[in-house]
Amino acid sequence: MHRPIAAVVLGVLASIVIGSVAQTQSADPWVGTWKVDMAKSTYSPGPKPTGPGTVKIERSGDSMKTTIDGTGPEGKPMHSETVWMFDGKDHPVKGAPVPNATAAYKRIDDRTFEVTSKAAGKPTMTTRVSISADGKTMTATQTGQNPQGESVKNTIVAIKQ
C-alpha cells in the first residue's frame, strides 16, 4: 500500500519546520527570559542592585529586542529597552541611566556576543555575554567606567526561566 502524496508532502514539510526551529534555537541561545542570580553575581566597585533583575531577549522582525527590568542600588525601579542587530552599529537604549546612550552588538560565536555601550558617542562599557553549553546560564562580564568615572568589573550571572 502506498502512502498518499499529501501525507508524504506533510511529512517532508514537518521535518523542514522542525529542523528550522531547532536551527533557529541553536543559533540564538540567548533568546528567552533570564533572571539574575544575585548570589553568583559580583559588582565592583558596587553597590549591588537591591533585587534581582530580569533580562528578556526576543526576536523583533529582523532585529533583536532586549528589555531589562530591575531595582537599582538606591531601591528605584530600572527599565531599559534596546532594539538591535549584530551589525556593530550604535542602537539607542531607551531608559538608560545616562543621556544619549547607545549599544553596538557584535556576534563572537554561536554562544557569545559583545556589546559596546556608549554615552554621547564615547565608549563607557564593554559587556561580553556567553551562554553555557546546556543553554541554562548566561554570564555577562562588564568592564569599563561607570558615570562617576570609576573602573567597573562586574560579572552578572542569570538563569534561563
CORHU-V124795 format. One record per backbone hydrogen bond with DSSP energy under -1.0 kcal/mol. NH is the residue of the N-H (numbers start at 0). CO is the residue of the C=O. If there is no record, write none. Layout:
nh=NH co=CO
nh=NH co=CO
This chain:
nh=7 co=3
nh=8 co=4
nh=9 co=5
nh=10 co=6
nh=11 co=7
nh=12 co=8
nh=13 co=9
nh=14 co=10
nh=15 co=11
nh=16 co=12
nh=17 co=13
nh=18 co=14
nh=19 co=15
nh=20 co=16
nh=21 co=17
nh=22 co=18
nh=23 co=19
nh=24 co=20
nh=25 co=21
nh=26 co=22
nh=27 co=23
nh=30 co=27
nh=31 co=56
nh=33 co=54
nh=34 co=158
nh=35 co=52
nh=36 co=156
nh=41 co=154
nh=53 co=68
nh=54 co=33
nh=55 co=66
nh=56 co=31
nh=57 co=64
nh=59 co=62
nh=62 co=59
nh=63 co=83
nh=64 co=57
nh=65 co=81
nh=66 co=55
nh=67 co=79
nh=68 co=53
nh=69 co=77
nh=71 co=75
nh=74 co=71
nh=77 co=69
nh=79 co=67
nh=80 co=93
nh=81 co=65
nh=83 co=63
nh=86 co=84
nh=87 co=104
nh=90 co=102
nh=92 co=100
nh=93 co=80
nh=95 co=92
nh=101 co=117
nh=102 co=90
nh=103 co=115
nh=105 co=113
nh=107 co=111
nh=108 co=111
nh=112 co=128
nh=113 co=105
nh=114 co=126
nh=115 co=103
nh=116 co=124
nh=117 co=101
nh=118 co=121
nh=119 co=99
nh=121 co=118
nh=123 co=116
nh=124 co=116
nh=125 co=142
nh=126 co=114
nh=127 co=140
nh=128 co=112
nh=129 co=138
nh=130 co=110
nh=131 co=136
nh=134 co=131
nh=137 co=157
nh=138 co=129
nh=139 co=155
nh=140 co=127
nh=141 co=153
nh=142 co=125
nh=143 co=151
nh=144 co=123
nh=145 co=149
nh=148 co=145
nh=151 co=143
nh=152 co=43
nh=153 co=141
nh=154 co=41
nh=155 co=139
nh=157 co=137
nh=158 co=34
nh=159 co=135
nh=160 co=32
